[in-house]
């Protein structure tokens, strides 16, 4: 049975957390893709109990 590891990232912006910067998102997706991470889900404007609210991205990759 395949095993996976997971990684979460929160994107925030100086213009406000409701503004998603496409260039920042593209850069992050390219970087993590090169490291073998696959985007599983993305939640816009996630309320993370006040500890870095923003856009929540969850990635996974096969565990080595």
C-alpha positions as CSV (number, residue, x, y, z in Angstrom):
1,X,0.0,0.0,0.0
2,X,1.4,3.4,-1.0
3,X,2.3,5.8,1.8
4,X,2.3,9.6,1.5
5,X,3.7,12.6,3.3
6,X,1.8,15.9,3.4
7,X,2.8,19.5,3.5
8,X,0.7,22.6,4.1
9,X,1.4,26.2,3.0
10,X,-0.4,29.4,3.7
11,X,-0.2,32.2,1.1
12,X,-0.8,35.7,2.4
13,X,-0.4,39.0,0.7
14,X,0.5,42.5,1.8
15,X,-2.5,43.8,-0.1
16,X,-4.8,41.7,2.1
17,X,-5.4,38.0,2.4
18,X,-8.3,38.1,0.0
19,X,-6.0,38.9,-2.9
20,X,-4.3,35.9,-4.3
21,X,-1.1,36.8,-6.2
22,X,-0.9,34.6,-9.3
23,X,2.8,35.0,-9.7
24,X,3.4,33.9,-6.1
25,X,1.1,30.9,-6.6
26,X,2.8,29.9,-9.9
27,X,6.2,30.1,-8.3
28,X,5.2,28.0,-5.3
29,X,3.5,25.4,-7.6
30,X,6.6,25.1,-9.8
31,X,9.0,24.9,-6.8
32,X,7.0,22.2,-5.0
33,X,6.4,20.3,-8.3
34,X,10.1,20.2,-8.9
35,X,10.5,18.6,-5.4
36,X,7.8,16.0,-6.2
37,X,4.9,17.6,-4.4
38,X,1.4,17.4,-5.9
39,X,-1.3,19.9,-5.0
40,X,-4.2,18.1,-3.4
41,X,-6.5,20.9,-2.4
42,X,-6.6,24.7,-2.0
43,X,-8.9,26.6,0.3
44,X,-9.2,30.4,-0.4
45,X,-9.5,32.7,2.6
46,X,-9.0,29.9,5.2
47,X,-9.6,30.9,8.8
48,X,-6.8,29.3,10.7
49,X,-7.8,30.5,14.1
50,X,-5.9,33.8,13.6
51,X,-2.5,32.2,13.2
52,X,-1.6,33.3,9.6
53,X,-5.0,33.3,7.9
54,X,-4.8,33.2,4.2
55,X,-5.0,30.7,1.3
56,X,-4.4,27.2,2.5
57,X,-2.7,24.8,0.1
58,X,-2.2,21.1,0.9
59,X,0.4,19.0,-1.0
60,X,1.3,15.3,-1.0
61,X,4.0,13.1,-2.4
62,X,5.0,9.5,-2.1
63,X,6.9,8.7,1.1
64,X,10.5,7.6,0.4
